[in-house]
Amino acid sequence: MKKTNYKTTTYDMGRGWRMDIVIFGKTYEAWVYKKDMCVKNFMFGMEEKYAQSEDYFTELAAANFDEHKKFYQMDYCN
């Protein structure tokens, strides 16, 4: 089995909604999902050199969370 080295931080966005920030290598990714559902949706990703910092990327993802939550709801919550 291949060993991977990445960091995931999960944020509680309220009412059962979660946002994961995943960092592996020099790449940042943001994911949206509903607690207790089996699907996560990729919001967007960015190379470290464009993201400036983990905090900046997290703020950017949080600012776009509601828009991506709408897409998730259309696809999985109806």
C-alpha positions as CSV (number, residue, x, y, z in Angstrom):
1,M,0.0,0.0,0.0
2,K,1.3,3.5,-0.9
3,K,1.8,5.8,2.0
4,T,0.6,9.4,1.4
5,N,1.6,12.5,3.3
6,Y,-1.2,15.1,3.4
7,K,-3.0,17.2,6.0
8,T,-6.7,17.6,6.3
9,T,-8.5,20.2,8.4
10,T,-12.2,20.0,8.8
11,Y,-14.3,23.1,9.5
12,D,-17.9,23.0,10.9
13,M,-19.8,25.4,8.7
14,G,-23.1,25.0,10.6
15,R,-26.2,22.9,10.3
16,G,-24.3,19.7,9.5
17,W,-22.2,21.3,6.7
18,R,-18.5,20.7,6.6
19,M,-15.6,22.0,4.6
20,D,-12.3,20.2,4.3
21,I,-9.0,21.9,3.5
22,V,-6.5,19.3,2.2
23,I,-2.9,20.1,1.7
24,F,-0.6,17.7,0.0
25,G,2.8,18.6,-1.4
26,K,2.5,22.1,-2.8
27,T,-1.3,21.9,-3.5
28,Y,-4.3,23.1,-1.5
29,E,-7.8,21.8,-2.1
30,A,-11.2,22.7,-0.7
31,W,-14.1,20.2,-0.4
32,V,-17.7,20.6,0.7
33,Y,-20.0,18.0,2.2
34,K,-22.9,17.3,4.4
35,K,-22.2,15.4,7.6
36,D,-23.4,11.8,7.5
37,M,-23.6,11.8,3.7
38,C,-21.3,9.6,1.6
39,V,-20.3,12.2,-1.0
40,K,-17.8,15.1,-0.9
41,N,-17.7,17.7,-3.7
42,F,-14.4,19.3,-4.9
43,M,-14.8,23.1,-4.6
44,F,-11.4,24.1,-6.1
45,G,-7.7,23.7,-5.7
46,M,-4.7,25.9,-6.0
47,E,-0.9,25.6,-6.0
48,E,0.9,26.9,-3.0
49,K,2.6,29.6,-4.9
50,Y,-0.7,31.2,-5.8
51,A,-2.5,30.5,-2.5
52,Q,0.0,32.7,-0.6
53,S,-0.7,30.8,2.7
54,E,-2.9,28.2,4.3
55,D,-4.9,30.9,6.1
56,Y,-5.5,32.9,2.9
57,F,-6.6,29.8,1.0
58,T,-9.0,28.8,3.9
59,E,-10.5,32.3,3.9
60,L,-11.0,32.2,0.2
61,A,-12.7,28.8,0.4
62,A,-14.9,29.9,3.3
63,A,-15.9,33.0,1.3
64,N,-17.0,30.7,-1.6
65,F,-18.6,28.0,0.5
66,D,-22.2,29.0,0.2
67,E,-22.1,29.0,-3.6
68,H,-20.6,25.5,-3.7
69,K,-23.1,24.3,-1.0
70,K,-25.9,25.3,-3.4
71,F,-24.4,23.0,-6.1
72,Y,-24.1,20.2,-3.6
73,Q,-27.7,20.6,-2.6
74,M,-28.9,20.6,-6.2
75,D,-26.9,17.4,-6.9
76,Y,-27.4,15.3,-3.7
77,C,-30.1,16.8,-1.4
78,N,-33.2,16.7,-3.6
